[in-house]
């Protein structure tokens, strides 16, 4: 698989998954000095900051394992910046979408982890 296309397709599949579940996509690829949030979505009660991790279906390590402590801190800072710009009363939550692709970049599966940072 081609690495840069893998991430793009992962985000496309994750956004489609969220829309199919009835969520509104508020933003994608939101950048700040701290980093990027792949998808910001809402169900009307929550605002979800979604980190998309895409891997080949044959990967030995779960995609979510790439979201380490440093990545979590950058995502939290980036989300805080988003919330300062877009005032909302919605409760924030951090989710991780593990997207697994076949060699031809077709979707194999999505494992969507709600409240991935715990708490």
N, C-alpha and C positions, 0 to 999 in steps of 0.2 A: 504494500500500500504506500501511496505517496503521502508523506507526513503532513504537509500543509493542507492538502485536500481532505485528509482524514478529520482534522479539527473542524473544518468548515462544514463537512457533511454531518459530523456529530452535533454541531449546534443547530443545523437545519432540522435534523431528526428530533432533537430535544424540544425545540420550539413547536414542532408539529405535535409532539406528544402532549405538551402542555395545553395547546389550543384544543386538541381533541378531548382533554379532560375539563374543558370549559374555562380555562384561565385566560386572562388578557395579557398579552405581551406589552409591557410598558416601555421597555428599552432593550436593546441588544448591543453588545460590545461597548459598554459604558466605560470610558477611560478616565483615569485621574493620574495624578503624580504617583499614587500608591500602587496602581495596577489597573486591572480590568475586571469587570463583572460580565460574564458571558450573556446572561439573560436576567432581566428583572420582570417578574410576572406578578399578577394579582388574581385572587379569587373573590375580591370584594371585602374580605375580612382580614386577609394577610397580604403582605408584600413579600414576595420570595426573591431572594438573591440566589441565583442558580449558577453554580460552577459546573461546566460540562467537561467531562473527561472522556476521551474517546480512545478506544483500543481495538486491536484486531481481536476477533473472536477467540483466537488461539493463545492469547496473552496469558502468561502464568500468574501475573499479579493483578489484583483487582484495581480498576481504574481509580477508585476513590482513595487508594493509598497514596496517590500523588498529591493529595491535599494535606500537606503537613502543617505544623504549627506556624511556620513563617507565612505560608500561603493563606492560612486562616486569618492571621493578623492583617495582611494586606487586603483581603476581601472585606473585613470588618471596617477598616479605614475607608475603603472605597465606597462601601455601602453608606457609611456616615456622611460622606460627601454628597452622595446621591440624595439622601434624606434631607440634607440642608438646602439643596436646590429645589427639590420637589416636596413641598410640605404635605404630609399626609398623617392621618390618624390611624392608619393601618398598622397592625402589629408586624414587625419584621421577623423573617425566618431565613435561615441559610440552608439551602438544599444542594445536593450533588446529584447530577444525572450521569450515570455511567452508561456510555453508549458503546456497544460492541458491533463492529462492522465485519462483514465478510471481505475477502480479498478484492472483490469487485466494487467495494464501497457501499454495497447494499446493506440494509439494516439487518442485523442478526437479533439483537435484543437491547432493551433499555432497562436498567435497574435504577429506579428513582428513589433516592434516599431523602426523606423529609427530615427536617431538623437535624441535619448531618453533624452540626457542631455541638449537639446536645444542649441540655439546659432548658 
